[in-house]
Amino acid sequence: MLTKDKKIDFVTLGKNTRRDVADALVAAGRGHIGASYSLVEILLVLYHGILKVDPKNPHWEDRDRMILSKGHGCLTLYSILSDFGFFPKAEMKRFCMPDGLLGGHPEHKVPGVEASTGALGHGPSIGVGMAMAAKLNKQKHGVFVVVGDGECDEGSVWEAAMHASKHKLDNFTILVDYNKQQSYSDVSEVLPLEPFTDKWRAFGFETHEADMDHPEILLDILRKPRTGAPRAVICHTIKGKGITFIERNLKWHHKVKLTPEEIENIYNELEI
Amino acid sequence: MRKRCLDTVYQLAKANKDVVFVGSDLGVGVLDNFKKEMPDRFFMDGVSEQHLIGACAGLAMSGKIVYFNTIATFLTRRAFEQNMIDLGLTKAKVRILGSGGGLVYAPLGPTHLAFEDVAIMRTIPNMTIVAPADAEEMARAMVASEHYDGPIYVRIAKGGDPVVTKPELGFEYGRAVVYREPGDVLFVTTGVMLNRALDAVKLLEAEGVSAGILHCHTIKPFDTDSVVKQAKKARAVITLEEHTIIGGLGSAVAEALAEAGLERMPAFKRIGVPDVFPERYGSQNSQFEDFGLNAPQIAASTRRLLKELSPA
């Protein structure tokens, strides 16, 4: 099982994760880099500080469940799962290859991946079902679902929210990667979500907001005792975070071609 | 048939604590005994089929055997992506119990007619599709579902249908049942069309035309071997389904025969709902009449087909 470090070096881990993501992106020549970089700190907090999972026994019955519902951010998940030994790091450089383990969206066949996602709005429902099953089985583990902000356009997200609330699933946590941009443009232009936290509260959730420039805030929130309701954490993030010319740049939502100069500049910014 | 289906779910749940029931917003009183005796495993959780299919998948991925009942169109048509990915891709042990398969809801209009449900569900890898002919066959299908792998779509008929299946012929998912050996004609049926076929056979027999019946309660996985074996014995093969003729039983039989490399291909006809939205209301039976699905019409279509084969 993973041991939880008291002090987590998010700066170093963040750069290492982003370098892994870049390696995969360069090897495959494609990938959702903006969406992957925005959620790095969310997943680092979860895997280094919160989740009880066992790389040697990925199907351990009492493990915490973590579903990356915004499946297009999978490169970050793959990097962290390989850090913990769920599968060899070498798989990162075989991203999207015909015989590679890792594709452009996560699949449950990959050790450590709980659900096949990428068609948006599925993860919250599956997570609610898993949380209901845990209650029935009197198990103590938690269920964590990470959704994108654009993903919250999907009605099924809100159906799942009502359902979690009805059953008072205090073992269920939804984390929104709120980078305020979706594929075409700003969330506020495509389909505004505000007042976003109020919406979750109105749906019966215990709500929190976390500035992901300071990941310790999210860590503290997730370590607080539960209050008998499902929990939503709105994580304020930056799309493409960590590389100056990618941050908030919608051309980097999904990249299919990288110039040698762009590749060099990415790696330069990830020097430690 | 629906009552027998749900009663069997109740029996299964009494004996197996992993069995869970989910409904959307069913009629008052449905499975009250289940709710009363096993309240923690009874969920009546709202008109949100796409979400509930996902939640059922989550329950199944945690070891539960999930029975989810509501109206067939909303289970299949509305929640198709969840069926494909959350159930098919993950092989989740979820049993989707679709009420009103076919033309059952004729008075309610086309929004409620599940006449393409089999076609769309057939395209989902790992999905099993069963359409029992009567309440007894439904009960056998439900009992067999408990330890069956992967998701199952159970098409529930109107109810009160005559009991025509025979318990001694057994029930196994994926195995078609021979009700009569073919003569001039082979009818291939699914769902309640078995009872129409049995009546049509009697009408034809009185005129000296011999007809057999192969009943495919399971449309997927499809019993290609039995279809080909029986079809070889007949001059004409006619498929009978309460469903569009596109993509359902008729298509499955056509695919099987076309690929079988038969030396002598029998004549072939699909009887079902043509490629239209039913424009009239009435009843299931009156729509059967509209589309030539009642026994006298089946017999008439058969006579016409045979006449074309022997223009004497």
Interface residues (C-beta under 8 A of the other chain):
Chain A: E107 H108 E114 A115 S116 A119 G121 H122 P124 S125 I126 G127 V128 G129 M130 A131 M132 A133 A134 L136 N137 G155 S156 E159 A160 M162 H163 K166
Chain B: V20 D40 R41 F43 D45 G46 S48 Q50 H51 L52 I53 G54 A55 C56 A57 G58 L59 A60 M61 S62 G63 K64 E81 Q82 I85 D86 L89 T90
